[in-house]
């Protein structure tokens, strides 16, 4: 029980630290800030959360663990990545009267972006938030900057790709833009 008490205290300390990042305006935007900006949209029982990606996925699992009970779909901490768009479409089919929010990394999103076209054709609306760090972030984080071979790919204008596929694309450059963009998307 002493060990368990230590673990519970450590977890509480870590959560306090991470939740304090909600007001962190540093740029580039921190993953914790992005994830915490999404929390208010996940308070009802009419939203399905789909999580795809390694780096952003681990932050979502740490900070949104108490949201979307029973309507949380993820690949887990070390599962497959790149399933986000097809799973968001499937979630909309399974829960047609629910909002679907996909939180994904840019690497993961890059596996199936053409499925946006199918989502439009099949009238399966969802809102995707892409955490764009221009890298396979969960791998790059563990590599020294001078040795990041095949883990950094730079910025990809997914908002423009979405527009080309007849979806709505929005480039968010500052944390304070997230709330309005996501609210508009979910509406």
Secondary structure, 3 states (H helix, E strand, C coil): CHHHHHHHHHHHHHHHHHHHHHHCCCCCCCHHHHHHHHHHHHCCCCEEEEEECCHHHHHHHHHCCCCCCCCEEECCCCCCCCCHHHHHHHHHHHCCCCEEEEEEEHHHHCCCCCHHHHHHHCCCCCEEEEECCCECHHHHCCCCHHHCCCCECCCCCHHHHHHHCCCCCCCCCCHHHHHHHHHHHHC
